[in-house]
């Protein structure tokens, strides 16, 4: 808003001189340049200008000062002040003959839009557009049309906002107004999001964010980017955008922006199960919206918070929130918000027994949705009808319509959820064939949705957010009994990490990873002395391994194909806990059919699992050795090992079992769980499966290549291995296929996906780069080191560690440390010596480890030392003494 000199004419009571008009004009131009960044200064300085113009109240100069104040008030979220300033100014000028009138109408319309009063905004914006068009002001028209598109998108009605937004962009381009053009692209992104076109929406917001964008405008565009990424299931990316916008809003003191960010971050937190964080942010957002009088924003917050209250058991609070939210939206034109809140009200009213009120809310929501062009709202309405509708056929039809709408929009998460609900309806009615068909289709869509998340850093949040879908699918499958068994089993295996699937299946890492290794091999030696470059390379390597390539895609494996690759083993596969705190478990005993179960988890189960997850910390390892804290050995056996598997394990004859655990449970020493006071890992050969495949590699042991850290004695191990490399570099140079490879040294426990082995001197022994530098096909590795088989990353991430990486390099089996293992000849040394001797006799790694444990168990000393605690002892049966080494394979 930069007034031209011709606009600053006098029109009544006293006539300002040309010099006076020029001074005011220059002051206004100067203030307009800082209006967005320093709105309060503009308010303060225009107070003085109003005193100067006090005798010119019928002049354009006076109106321009008020127009600039209105703009500044808009940036300060003071709607009443905006409208008051604009109203006074419009009364002071001669109708709409001056362009200042268009700016006054524009400011009024933009402020009304900002506060969710879209219908009231339309009249002002139409007046502004008419004046700008008559004056041939394309830039002014562009700003108005952007705001009109916003009003029509938010307020419903028959006007199509998309061509209006596109015309605004065209006019802005013609006039060279880059800011108006970006605003147009941002509004087009919103419209495309409303209409279920994610590709178009992302392209539009990309245009808005391109180039040199003023900070406050950038925050607005980042907010929309966050909404888009959350809609697509990219919650970490979404949070990043929101957090960046939050910093800018805080710097500008923009309370509305901060409230919008709090609400957006709350939504993501709730989706990801962070209810306490979500509730705190909702309360904060509600306070901010109340403070600035934004009823529409408050309505959205209350709508979200009522559902949180419902999960907290506060039904009365939920009803109060949803009813107040309805009042907020009824006060304004927010058709989309009102329709969504009516859907929520219908669900809550039904849950509290208000059937009549539920039907009324649903009917009103349906009427509003039919009058709008919003497939997202229509899909939400149909999902609600599928949940609380009348007849079964009506609910099924609504669910299918919702699935179709989501499919048309390309939103696989929504499509999978709708299909999972339909499958549940079929299963509940005993419609077995129909249920199985829909279950398989939902599984297919779910696989597609997961495979679209290429970045491993974002995949964990996405998978966690899909818990509603997997909960529905697993519950429906279990209801079907034998008919749903295969679907249930395949769903459990589908949760295995995506980034590792193809690499393990094809016995080689991706082309991108191979290229990366080839590029850095030449700098390995020079990077040994520089910790940061090596660490950085390892981090990049881990990201490369875990990333999904759309062209190659993950390799999916069904449970029956997986079991066929392990014909002599029992199979035990576990998935992540469902939304309703059940653990999906599938098992198969040799010669039997698979069985499935949803095992309920109570708070004590979760507490013990969590306590074990912290046992790598020296200050929290008591749970691994203090007798009074070892209840988990029996308790978790009842959780993780189904009764038929327990019965089989305590039977006579050789026992071997392949176990597939989700990342959230890989830290649990399942080998130490007790059956009839004897550990499972002594009874049976346990192989931890990294990812399920339809083939199993054969161990081929030719040459033995070993390295023992010169800083320790390794007395027991040296009795079976005479020739050992003393130099780590020489040891690495000899690694290759078909070998028995042994590394005995220190393992680092830093939170880094790949991990590393080091000597007491600090010299590097092995890391992921070394292991992938050349194929280790069919080799067996024994990594006698702390944490070499431990995954330290996010609870739903890719379980990368040195054992995993060894398997990616082609190794058939790996024995590695799950937690800190004692460097003692009285326990670990005895076990490793027996393990190596048994491997050299030709036994498979898992069975060799079992025999080594059994020998230790039969002849163990009464006590052994506690690692890191000189002078303290623990019972030799404590898991810390013997269960730290585990066998891994594919």
Secondary structure, DSSP 8 states (H G I E B T S, - for coil): ----GGGG---SSS---HHHHHHHHHHHHHHHHTTTT-HHHHHHHHHHHHHHTTT-TTSHHHHHHHHHHHHHHHHTT-HHHHHHHHHHHHHHSSTT-SHHHHHHHHHHHHHHHHTT-HHHHHHHHHHHHHHHHHHT-HHHHHHHHHHHHHHHHHH-SS--HHHHHHHHHHHHHHHT-HHHHHHHHHHHHHHHHHTT-HHHHHHHHHHHHSS---HHHHHHHHHHHHHHHHHTT-HHHHHHHHHHHHHHHHHHT-HHHHHHHHHHHHHHHHHTT-HHHHHHHHHHHHHHHHHHT-HHHHHHHHHHHHHHHHHTT-HHHHHHHHHHHHHHHHTS--HHHHHHHHHHHHHHHHHTT-HHHHHHHHHHHHHHHHTS--HHHHHHHHHHHHHH-SSHHHHHHHHHHHHHHHHHHT-HHHHHHHHHHHHHHHHHTT-HHHHHHHHHHHHHHHHHHHHT---HHHHHHHHHHTHHHHHHHHHHHHHTTHHHHHHHHHHHHHTS-HHHHHHHHTTS--HHHHHHHHHHGGGHHHHTT-HHHHHHHHHHHHHHHH---TTT------HHHHHHTTTTSEEEEE----TTSEEEEEEE-TTS--EEEEEE--HHHHHHHHHHHTTTSGGG-GGGT-GGGTTHHHHHHHHHS-HHHHHHHTSSS--EEEEE--GGGTTS-GGG-EETTEEHHHHSEEEEESS--S--------SEEEEE-TTS--HHHHTT----BS-HHHHHHT--SS-EEEEESEE--SS-SS-EEE-TTS-EEEEHHHHHSS--TT-EEEEESTTTT---S-TTS---SHHHHHHHTT-SEEEEESS-----TTTHHHHHHHHHHHHHTT--HHHHHHHHHHHHHHH--SEEE-TT-TT-EEETTSHHHHSSEEEEE-
